[in-house]
Amino acid sequence: MTMQFGIFSVGDVTPDPTNGRVPSEAERIKAMVAIALKAEEVGLDVFAVGEHHNPPFAAPPNPPVLLANVAARTERIVLSTATTLITTNDPVRLAEDYAYLQHLADGRVDLMMGRGNTGPVYPWFGQDIRNGIALAVENYALLHRLWREDVVDWQGKFRTPLQSFTATPRPLDGVPPFVWHGSIRSPEIAEQAAYYGDGFFHNNIFWPMTHTKQMVDLYRRRYEHYGHGRADQAIVGLGGQVFMRANSQDAVREFRPYFDVAPVYGHGPSLEEFSAETPLTVGSPQQVIDRYAAMREDVGDYQRQLFLMDHAGLPLSTVLEQLEILGGEVVPVLRKELDAGRPAHVPDAPTHASRVAAAEQAAETAERTTDRGADAPAEVL
Amino acid sequence: MTQRKLAVVSAGLREPSSTRMLADRLAAATAEALRQQDTEPEVTVVELRDHAAELSSTMLTGFATGTLSTAIDDVVAADGLIAVTPVFTASYSGLFKSFFDVLDADALAGMPVLIGATGGTERHSLVLEHAMRPMFTYLRSVVVPTGVYAATSDWGTGTATGVLGDRITRAGAELAGLVASRKPREAADPFAAPTPFEQLLAEVDHSDN
């Protein structure tokens, strides 16, 4: 699969501004399952969910709980997070939960690390936001080892030391889930993604492209610096936000009341201003296609595009209609257009299958090198 | 002749605005003092009133747009700043504070700044010392010793060369002295030279292996 298209949700429980109706937590949680199932049905590739520990959110505090449920009811869609808090979760817990989920989901799992953007969350888990970057660095370094080394001895700053510890279960087929690192503003996180050769996701839905481009450029440059490949071979993901109707005026009319009071940007810039500055596109499916087919002109050919579709109090029925349009009319065209101009050396979006194949190939190469012995002529690759 | 950039931020709301009048006189005095030191000033004036709606949007979205983004670039890239606010409810105005609230925390570090304020009576003149100077100290700017406060009585009864005029001239000379003696400011680019990851790792690494 050259490029992946999917949706991400933060599970906000927001009153519908057109009628004041607030969904119950039960309703919102079940709605997210329905949305995930619809995403697979309409041919999307990824369903990603945020992690939240405070109202007004009904996103899972531990995403694997929701994702395991979705895994049991789907066949094909990749399950991911947006984001998993690498700062306040114990990396041991993350290693085990996500490896377990990998087995249940037959490898249809990856995850996106994030630091979280709200200060109060840290002390609830015994941490301090001032250590945000350091926690992300140390916790991920440990998680990375726990998935790759069967027995780990470890000592760090933020959790109790480990001696002769084996994270259980081991990753499926011995291949850890692919990891994306999400950050909006911190060069350190782009640097971290580049260092490990992991993916970098810029959630640009609230940001102008000039900023997104700076962060992605930095990641690509440093990916090459750390020897994982050329800059244009780094693994990049972007966020997006759309609302569509056949007639663009209808889309604007229907979405405006949701936009005007939405969490984050509501009561601020106008729909028109915000659409001009950020990837928010409210209009016809063709307008969405045109806008998103052009993203690569700023960030290069990329691997994953996630859309925020269920938020700001939009009713479930509307979200499901939007997914029909996204999967039915928009993504097939985007796939074709984006594949057409894509150079052969730009990697496809990583999947469990592709990573297993790569691991097998690496093992074979290592074996051949060993068999050949010291005297054998060097193979030209 | 060398060149230096001066930015003037005025938070006056009316037209004509006594805050803008004070800002213009401070800018003129600074420019004149710079020319005497063989330095040609390039002056950019930012009227915050023009960006009032954009400032409140920026508070919510986290990024500046349109003409506000240009204004911020002008101020941050200047070699010296003149900042003038009306006194509202015993302090700088909310609009004035909003502009500095949306700048990056380090954006004005090391910036030579001349502070000015206007008010109905001279009773509020210490706003320069209890509100404005501490704010710029927090931003690690270098505030010149003389701040200039102009009350209604200064405009009404004083003369252009009276007490207010003397203070303006002195303050302008102080700012010009700082601006002319420093190298042109260079904007820091956090994306140009990121902290190498090995260093980030080393900062948390307490392990034996």
Chai-1 contact restraints between the chains, C-beta under 6 A:
chainA,res_idxA,chainB,res_idxB,connection_type,confidence,min_distance_angstrom,max_distance_angstrom,comment,restraint_id
A,A134,B,V204,contact,1.0,0.0,6.0,A-B,restraint_1
A,V137,B,L200,contact,1.0,0.0,6.0,A-B,restraint_2
A,V137,B,V204,contact,1.0,0.0,6.0,A-B,restraint_3
A,E138,B,V204,contact,1.0,0.0,6.0,A-B,restraint_4
A,Q155,B,H206,contact,1.0,0.0,6.0,A-B,restraint_5
A,Q155,B,S207,contact,1.0,0.0,6.0,A-B,restraint_6
A,G156,B,H206,contact,1.0,0.0,6.0,A-B,restraint_7
A,K157,B,V204,contact,1.0,0.0,6.0,A-B,restraint_8
A,K157,B,H206,contact,1.0,0.0,6.0,A-B,restraint_9
A,P187,B,P190,contact,1.0,0.0,6.0,A-B,restraint_10
A,P187,B,P194,contact,1.0,0.0,6.0,A-B,restraint_11
A,E188,B,L200,contact,1.0,0.0,6.0,A-B,restraint_12
A,E191,B,P194,contact,1.0,0.0,6.0,A-B,restraint_13
A,E191,B,F197,contact,1.0,0.0,6.0,A-B,restraint_14
A,Q192,B,F197,contact,1.0,0.0,6.0,A-B,restraint_15
A,Y195,B,F197,contact,1.0,0.0,6.0,A-B,restraint_16
A,F206,B,T61,contact,1.0,0.0,6.0,A-B,restraint_17
A,W207,B,F63,contact,1.0,0.0,6.0,A-B,restraint_18
A,P208,B,F63,contact,1.0,0.0,6.0,A-B,restraint_19
A,Q214,B,F191,contact,1.0,0.0,6.0,A-B,restraint_20
A,L218,B,F191,contact,1.0,0.0,6.0,A-B,restraint_21
A,Y265,B,L60,contact,1.0,0.0,6.0,A-B,restraint_22
A,Y265,B,T61,contact,1.0,0.0,6.0,A-B,restraint_23
A,G268,B,S57,contact,1.0,0.0,6.0,A-B,restraint_24
A,G268,B,L60,contact,1.0,0.0,6.0,A-B,restraint_25
A,G268,B,T61,contact,1.0,0.0,6.0,A-B,restraint_26
A,P269,B,S57,contact,1.0,0.0,6.0,A-B,restraint_27
A,E277,B,T65,contact,1.0,0.0,6.0,A-B,restraint_28
